[in-house]
Amino acid sequence: MVMGCCKVPALVPSQVEMGSVDELEHKSLFRHEETKSPILMEEGSLSGNFSQHTDKAPKNSVLESIKIVIFSNKLNLLLPFGPIAILVHHLTGNKGWIFLLSLLGITPLAERLGYATEQLACYTGPTVGGLLNATFGNVTELIISIFALKNGMIRVVQLTLLGSILSNMLLVLGCAFFSGGLVFYRKDQVFDKGNAVVNSGLLLMSVMGLLLPAVLHYTHSEVHAGSSELALSRFSSCVMLIAYAAYLFFQLKSQPSSYAPLSEVTNQNEETSDNDEEPEISKWESIIWLSILTAWVSLLSGYLVDAIEGASDSWKIPIAFISVILLPIVGNAAEHAGAIMFAMKDKLDLSLGVAIGSSIQISMFAVPFCVVIGWIMGKPMDLNFQLFETATLFITVIVVAFFLQEGTSNYFKGLMLILCYLIVSASFFVHEDPHQDDI
């Protein structure tokens, strides 16, 4: 095929003299395809994408914007639980009810944050849009973690971030594989194996960053007892942040269509251009809504963190189970719905980008970021997640890497991942954290 294409320019004159209409049509199609490549190369540019969507920017009134953002999603029926949680806090002080109501109130806010980020990404282009998704995709977990860190609840921070990684890799990805497998039960769904291998390598690197401080602690091999472990955690966190920045540059700038054949990239670009959805709100509306939603999440997170210990005592549920299982389910609500939707449309690469990509964001960005923030606050936040938690994460990453190595998925693989998550949930329900005094 390549040799035929290379000979086309030399054969054109003789074909014109012979009057070969079919060959001329083939030649015109060939030239048309050639003109697409510069467009594809420029399609990711910030200016081109910005000017394209600026023309389509809607001009909504305040009421129209509120209607689109607040009243267009049935999940927003849970929004009143947030003010109710604040009211219960001032009237009764029942920690169990405050925690439950705050948890329900934050759930729709996490989903709307994802929506506002997607709307803003329409105006910034894919590179900046990818950075926005990386920043705001897990902003709920970050806000909860920063509030807990400010209150000195280091174990809550560690367990919440760990639970978000486990939830994305097992529950979110498992539900996506299971739902897509049921819709396309007669075949195995296919995704980009090369990209999945790189993502698995990044997850293993994050496990290394968490494993070595724990091994240093439990082998009692620190040069300076009590300080070497913290120093190693801070150094490793800086290295992991550099690695994550390099990963973003590699994925979004250096090779935006990494590991995908040219034909697949062309088909995907043609499909996205044909089915390009216009933004529903303007750029400044997106920025304003992001600010409002982030502030509201921050307010409720304060009440939520303050009520964790009281809810654990009143419900007789371990704090480890609340932090690892309950809190991440709320933070991953948007990812959960998105991954399932993409899988049911046979877009497994997007599902993996949501589930595995979010796990990478937390393990390579959120966790080391909290270590650095704790360093600035003077809090001894480290990467020693303790032996039980680190072992759970290590085994989970290995299991998911084995499921991804073939580049195919079906409902059976999804069911296995969901069952693995049930085992993890039961383990933390009966696990007593030996460091409760840190909370």
Phi and psi in degrees as a GROMACS rama.xvg file:
@    title "Ramachandran Plot"
@    xaxis  label "Phi"
@    yaxis  label "Psi"
@TYPE xy
-67.344  -39.4461  VAL-2
-64.4098  -38.4705  MET-3
-62.3895  -41.2079  GLY-4
-65.8812  -36.8688  CYS-5
-68.7651  -27.4819  CYS-6
-86.0939  -9.94631  LYS-7
-58.7241  -47.0777  VAL-8
-60.5369  -34.5296  PRO-9
-73.5016  -25.1496  ALA-10
-91.0007  -8.26795  LEU-11
-62.0875  -47.2834  VAL-12
-59.1403  -44.9099  PRO-13
-65.4296  -34.2379  SER-14
-69.3907  -33.8817  GLN-15
-66.8324  -41.412  VAL-16
-65.8992  -34.3183  GLU-17
-79.4539  -12.8038  MET-18
74.4837  32.4846  GLY-19
-78.1285  102.81  SER-20
-69.7503  -39.6034  VAL-21
-63.3867  -42.1679  ASP-22
-67.7576  -34.7972  GLU-23
-65.4516  -38.7249  LEU-24
-64.4722  -39.0994  GLU-25
-63.18  -39.1523  HIS-26
-64.6635  -40.7191  LYS-27
-66.596  -37.1241  SER-28
-66.7438  -37.1974  LEU-29
-63.0575  -43.0781  PHE-30
-65.8296  -36.1647  ARG-31
-63.4705  -39.4199  HIS-32
-67.6853  -36.1102  GLU-33
-64.8873  -33.6883  GLU-34
-72.6144  -15.1593  THR-35
-75.0277  -30.8914  LYS-36
-61.5203  -43.2585  SER-37
-62.9882  -33.404  PRO-38
-66.1921  -41.6991  ILE-39
-64.2976  -35.5924  LEU-40
-67.9472  -31.8477  MET-41
-93.414  -5.9513  GLU-42
-66.1514  -29.5734  GLU-43
-82.9277  1.27088  GLY-44
-69.6989  147.827  SER-45
-68.3201  -42.397  LEU-46
-69.1346  -40.0581  SER-47
-65.4367  -42.9278  GLY-48
-69.0655  -37.914  ASN-49
-64.7733  -44.9797  PHE-50
-67.5263  -31.9916  SER-51
-65.1971  -43.4606  GLN-52
-85.8202  -19.4983  HIS-53
-64.3186  -35.048  THR-54
-66.3619  -28.7695  ASP-55
-97.7782  7.05224  LYS-56
-63.7968  124.9  ALA-57
-74.7996  156.018  PRO-58
-117.482  90.9301  LYS-59
-97.6386  149.026  ASN-60
-78.8936  174.121  SER-61
-61.8859  -43.0156  VAL-62
-65.947  -39.4943  LEU-63
-65.1026  -40.4955  GLU-64
-64.341  -42.1426  SER-65
-63.24  -39.6841  ILE-66
-63.2453  -41.4712  LYS-67
-68.5854  -45.0123  ILE-68
-82.0402  -40.6117  VAL-69
-92.9121  -43.3902  ILE-70
-101.06  7.32424  PHE-71
-94.3156  -2.06454  SER-72
-128.986  129.706  ASN-73
-67.2017  -25.2005  LYS-74
-63.8022  -21.675  LEU-75
-70.1422  -4.34093  ASN-76
-63.2152  -18.3258  LEU-77
-84.2453  -7.93776  LEU-78
-57.6645  -38.4608  LEU-79
-62.0088  -18.6819  PRO-80
-65.4184  -24.5744  PHE-81
-64.06  -56.6879  GLY-82
-59.9835  -33.1376  PRO-83
-64.2577  -38.5302  ILE-84
-61.4935  -41.9487  ALA-85
-65.2691  -39.3082  ILE-86
-64.384  -43.4215  LEU-87
-64.2163  -35.7628  VAL-88
-61.141  -41.3741  HIS-89
-82.8162  -23.8608  HIS-90
-92.8763  -46.4002  LEU-91
-115.179  -36.3418  THR-92
74.4458  17.8095  GLY-93
-71.8991  108.685  ASN-94
-64.8299  -35.6742  LYS-95
-62.25  -48.0604  GLY-96
-69.2533  -36.5859  TRP-97
-62.6218  -42.9998  ILE-98
-63.6112  -46.5227  PHE-99
-64.3892  -45.5584  LEU-100
-67.2358  -38.9522  LEU-101
-65.3046  -39.5234  SER-102
-61.3789  -44.7208  LEU-103
-67.4391  -36.5053  LEU-104
-69.77  -30.8889  GLY-105
-77.3337  -25.9284  ILE-106
-55.0557  -53.7662  THR-107
-67.5672  -27.5786  PRO-108
-66.34  -37.4353  LEU-109
-62.8171  -39.9498  ALA-110
-68.7247  -41.2983  GLU-111
-69.2864  -29.5051  ARG-112
-62.8893  -41.9469  LEU-113
-63.5079  -38.7644  GLY-114
-65.0573  -45.9254  TYR-115
-64.1411  -36.0104  ALA-116
-65.1827  -42.0943  THR-117
-63.2518  -39.4871  GLU-118
-65.2168  -41.5779  GLN-119
-67.6522  -33.5692  LEU-120
-64.5567  -22.604  ALA-121
-64.0009  -24.9121  CYS-122
-101.409  -11.8065  TYR-123
-103.359  -11.575  THR-124
89.3178  166.505  GLY-125
-67.4738  -34.0559  PRO-126
-67.4918  -56.1961  THR-127
-66.2312  -34.5912  VAL-128
-61.6388  -39.5653  GLY-129
-63.5957  -39.6972  GLY-130
-65.7481  -37.9665  LEU-131
-63.9314  -44.0308  LEU-132
-63.177  -37.0063  ASN-133
-65.4904  -34.0928  ALA-134
-80.2616  -48.4224  THR-135
-93.193  -8.50399  PHE-136
-61.6962  -34.7761  GLY-137
-122.442  32.5533  ASN-138
-66.3341  -28.8188  VAL-139
-62.9557  -48.4339  THR-140
-62.8414  -38.8322  GLU-141
-64.1138  -43.1845  LEU-142
-65.2855  -46.0513  ILE-143
-59.7327  -41.5441  ILE-144
-66.329  -40.4371  SER-145
-66.5902  -39.9053  ILE-146
-64.7035  -42.3599  PHE-147
-65.4507  -37.8492  ALA-148
-65.5055  -39.1464  LEU-149
-62.8633  -33.4386  LYS-150
-86.0452  4.92177  ASN-151
78.3731  14.356  GLY-152
-91.6676  71.0638  MET-153
-66.3178  -38.0713  ILE-154
-66.3015  -35.4958  ARG-155
-63.2352  -40.3772  VAL-156
-62.0848  -49.1906  VAL-157
-61.6296  -46.3574  GLN-158
-70.0174  -35.9354  LEU-159
-65.3942  -45.1429  THR-160
-67.2701  -39.6055  LEU-161
-61.71  -44.4343  LEU-162
-63.4679  -34.3862  GLY-163
-66.23  -38.9441  SER-164
-64.0496  -46.6562  ILE-165
-63.9302  -40.1873  LEU-166
-64.1216  -42.6611  SER-167
-66.9114  -43.0046  ASN-168
-74.4684  -34.2831  MET-169
-101.971  -55.2949  LEU-170
-75.9061  -52.4513  LEU-171
-64.7885  -50.3628  VAL-172
-65.8968  -38.038  LEU-173
-64.6332  -43.1924  GLY-174
-65.134  -35.4833  CYS-175
-65.6053  -47.8415  ALA-176
-61.9043  -41.1884  PHE-177
-67.7934  -45.9956  PHE-178
-66.2695  -45.9562  SER-179
-63.7277  -36.7845  GLY-180
-67.2172  -32.6034  GLY-181
-70.9776  -38.2024  LEU-182
-68.5756  -41.6481  VAL-183
-113.971  59.2046  PHE-184
-73.6067  -13.7263  TYR-185
-86.4634  -2.92481  ARG-186
-147.996  164.258  LYS-187
-89.6666  129.572  ASP-188
-75.0651  147.704  GLN-189
-117.374  142.015  VAL-190
-137.606  170.481  PHE-191
-71.3597  107.81  ASP-192
-68.4999  -37.8585  LYS-193
-61.7424  -43.7709  GLY-194
-65.4285  -38.8723  ASN-195
-64.7152  -35.7044  ALA-196
-65.9242  -42.8013  VAL-197
-62.3227  -43.8334  VAL-198
-62.2891  -39.3152  ASN-199
-64.0113  -37.8221  SER-200
-63.5965  -39.0944  GLY-201
-65.7507  -38.9945  LEU-202
-64.5727  -39.7604  LEU-203
-65.4428  -34.7691  LEU-204
-64.2377  -41.1115  MET-205
-64.7685  -37.0541  SER-206
-62.9373  -38.5573  VAL-207
-60.0357  -43.106  MET-208
-62.4961  -33.112  GLY-209
-85.1703  -28.9597  LEU-210
-75.6867  -41.9626  LEU-211
-64.4509  -42.4228  LEU-212
-61.7929  -36.958  PRO-213
-66.8504  -41.9578  ALA-214
-63.8599  -41.2896  VAL-215
-59.6958  -37.9295  LEU-216
-71.3811  -46.9632  HIS-217
-81.2446  -14.9588  TYR-218
-92.4137  -3.97189  THR-219
53.0455  44.6579  HIS-220
-113.299  24.854  SER-221
-74.192  139.94  GLU-222
-67.0895  -45.5774  VAL-223
-119.324  104.601  HIS-224
-58.244  127.809  ALA-225
89.6121  -15.2037  GLY-226
-121.065  -28.9147  SER-227
-65.1298  -38.7591  SER-228
-62.6364  -43.6968  GLU-229
-68.105  -40.9311  LEU-230
-64.2445  -40.9304  ALA-231
-63.3884  -40.2547  LEU-232
-63.1294  -42.1673  SER-233
-69.0709  -40.0022  ARG-234
-65.4107  -45.9666  PHE-235
-62.0328  -36.6706  SER-236
-62.8449  -42.2856  SER-237
-63.9019  -40.6122  CYS-238
-64.2583  -41.1045  VAL-239
-67.5373  -35.4736  MET-240
-66.6826  -38.883  LEU-241
-64.2991  -42.6349  ILE-242
-63.0166  -38.8333  ALA-243
-67.9933  -39.2829  TYR-244
-63.8583  -40.1971  ALA-245
-64.8218  -37.1097  ALA-246
-64.2537  -41.8722  TYR-247
-64.387  -42.9754  LEU-248
-63.1339  -43.5227  PHE-249
-63.8495  -41.5154  PHE-250
-77.59  -39.5264  GLN-251
-97.8266  -28.8145  LEU-252
-113.99  -52.7385  LYS-253
-70.1997  -48.692  SER-254
-135.814  77.4519  GLN-255
-64.6378  -22.6746  PRO-256
-116.971  47.3622  SER-257
-62.0458  138.721  SER-258
67.3955  7.61725  TYR-259
-105.047  133.191  ALA-260
-61.217  156.138  PRO-261
-61.0746  -38.2475  LEU-262
-63.9466  -39.0707  SER-263
-69.0551  -38.6114  GLU-264
-62.6415  -42.5211  VAL-265
-61.7183  -45.5565  THR-266
-64.4444  -39.6882  ASN-267
-66.5607  -40.0512  GLN-268
-67.5468  -38.5015  ASN-269
-65.3146  -39.5572  GLU-270
-66.9435  -43.7643  GLU-271
-67.5394  -32.2781  THR-272
-72.8107  -33.3266  SER-273
-73.0888  -36.3917  ASP-274
-106.759  29.2657  ASN-275
-67.137  122.506  ASP-276
-89.8493  133.369  GLU-277
-75.3906  144.794  GLU-278
-64.0719  147.226  PRO-279
-91.6912  -24.9467  GLU-280
-128.707  159.707  ILE-281
-76.7563  173.786  SER-282
-63.6807  -46.6389  LYS-283
-69.7474  -32.252  TRP-284
-62.0475  -41.3607  GLU-285
-62.3143  -43.5853  SER-286
-64.6424  -43.1366  ILE-287
-64.0346  -43.9788  ILE-288
-66.7833  -36.7773  TRP-289
-60.9294  -41.2589  LEU-290
-65.6853  -44.7264  SER-291
-64.6341  -46.9497  ILE-292
-65.7709  -40.2341  LEU-293
-63.7704  -41.0446  THR-294
-64.4791  -39.6245  ALA-295
-69.0192  -39.7374  TRP-296
-63.2441  -40.7782  VAL-297
-61.8044  -41.8424  SER-298
-63.5838  -48.8834  LEU-299
-68.0429  -31.9659  LEU-300
-63.3523  -34.8464  SER-301
-60.6391  -46.0408  GLY-302
-66.2931  -38.0736  TYR-303
-64.0493  -47.1429  LEU-304
-65.3968  -40.0055  VAL-305
-64.8187  -25.6154  ASP-306
-96.2953  -1.71868  ALA-307
-62.077  -50.3123  ILE-308
-65.5852  -41.2736  GLU-309
-65.3325  -38.4755  GLY-310
-65.3442  -37.2804  ALA-311
-63.2965  -40.2729  SER-312
-71.1564  -41.4709  ASP-313
-74.9434  -33.1832  SER-314
-91.8551  -8.35785  TRP-315
58.2055  41.4676  LYS-316
-117.478  134.028  ILE-317
-59.8874  144.14  PRO-318
-61.6887  -32.2778  ILE-319
-61.2222  -40.1841  ALA-320
-67.9478  -40.8531  PHE-321
-62.846  -44.0058  ILE-322
-74.0975  -40.1592  SER-323
-83.8242  -33.2253  VAL-324
-106.848  -53.6724  ILE-325
-73.0561  -50.5084  LEU-326
-61.176  -45.4005  LEU-327
-65.168  -29.8856  PRO-328
-61.245  -37.5737  ILE-329
-68.7452  -46.7379  VAL-330
-65.1774  -26.8186  GLY-331
-99.1376  16.35  ASN-332
-60.8007  -44.7956  ALA-333
-67.0056  -43.4452  ALA-334
-61.6945  -39.6432  GLU-335
-60.3232  -50.2119  HIS-336
-65.5335  -41.7288  ALA-337
-64.6882  -43.1738  GLY-338
-63.8212  -40.5211  ALA-339
-66.7048  -42.0044  ILE-340
-61.8556  -45.3411  MET-341
-65.0085  -39.4147  PHE-342
-65.6396  -37.1085  ALA-343
-72.1524  -14.7895  MET-344
-98.4987  11.4502  LYS-345
61.5122  39.2861  ASP-346
-118.189  69.546  LYS-347
-65.7955  -30.8158  LEU-348
-62.7952  -37.2006  ASP-349
-69.3637  -38.1507  LEU-350
-62.1768  -43.0253  SER-351
-66.9439  -35.5187  LEU-352
-62.6133  -34.3696  GLY-353
-74.2536  -51.8287  VAL-354
-74.4582  -58.6671  ALA-355
-70.6373  -38.6948  ILE-356
-60.2775  -38.8622  GLY-357
-68.0668  -37.2788  SER-358
-63.2946  -40.016  SER-359
-65.2505  -41.351  ILE-360
-58.6136  -42.3352  GLN-361
-72.8676  -47.7359  ILE-362
-72.3674  -34.7928  SER-363
-98.7142  -15.0849  MET-364
-121.715  -57.0205  PHE-365
-64.5299  -45.9331  ALA-366
-63.2822  -54.5917  VAL-367
-64.9002  -29.6672  PRO-368
-63.1084  -41.3509  PHE-369
-66.6293  -33.6189  CYS-370
-63.6588  -43.5295  VAL-371
-66.337  -42.1348  VAL-372
-62.5588  -41.6668  ILE-373
-63.3407  -35.2943  GLY-374
-60.4449  -43.7895  TRP-375
-67.4148  -38.7304  ILE-376
-75.6125  -13.0821  MET-377
82.8318  20.662  GLY-378
-98.7132  136.651  LYS-379
-79.5771  53.7998  PRO-380
-74.0645  124.902  MET-381
-130.598  -178.093  ASP-382
-96.6247  8.22074  LEU-383
-83.4043  94.1029  ASN-384
-85.393  10.4214  PHE-385
75.7892  161.572  GLN-386
-65.7271  -46.227  LEU-387
-63.2836  -45.56  PHE-388
-68.8779  -42.0504  GLU-389
-66.122  -40.0632  THR-390
-63.7989  -39.7652  ALA-391
-61.3971  -44.291  THR-392
-65.1713  -42.5222  LEU-393
-61.0738  -47.2052  PHE-394
-64.3755  -38.8357  ILE-395
-62.4597  -45.7089  THR-396
-62.6857  -40.0714  VAL-397
-63.3718  -44.8971  ILE-398
-61.705  -46.9575  VAL-399
-65.0509  -39.2754  VAL-400
-61.7868  -38.4074  ALA-401
-66.2681  -37.9646  PHE-402
-69.6866  -25.8904  PHE-403
-91.2802  -12.3282  LEU-404
-68.4416  -24.0825  GLN-405
-83.1536  -19.5176  GLU-406
77.8964  16.4722  GLY-407
-133.198  159.343  THR-408
-143.972  157.616  SER-409
-154.091  177.376  ASN-410
-66.8583  -26.7561  TYR-411
-67.2875  -44.0478  PHE-412
-61.7811  -41.0992  LYS-413
-62.0929  -41.8214  GLY-414
-63.4413  -39.6367  LEU-415
-62.7912  -41.7758  MET-416
-65.2848  -39.895  LEU-417
-64.1654  -42.4448  ILE-418
-65.4163  -36.5728  LEU-419
-60.8634  -39.1933  CYS-420
-66.5863  -35.5237  TYR-421
-64.1044  -37.872  LEU-422
-64.7075  -43.5499  ILE-423
-62.2307  -42.6282  VAL-424
-61.6542  -44.4478  SER-425
-64.1126  -34.838  ALA-426
-64.6243  -42.7837  SER-427
-75.9385  -21.009  PHE-428
-69.9437  -31.1708  PHE-429
-103.451  5.63404  VAL-430
-93.3706  126.772  HIS-431
-101.58  119.097  GLU-432
-69.4502  121.491  ASP-433
-74.1332  -2.07691  PRO-434
-116.752  42.7105  HIS-435
-64.3858  -21.6003  GLN-436
-71.5084  -13.9453  ASP-437
-82.4577  -10.7147  ASP-438
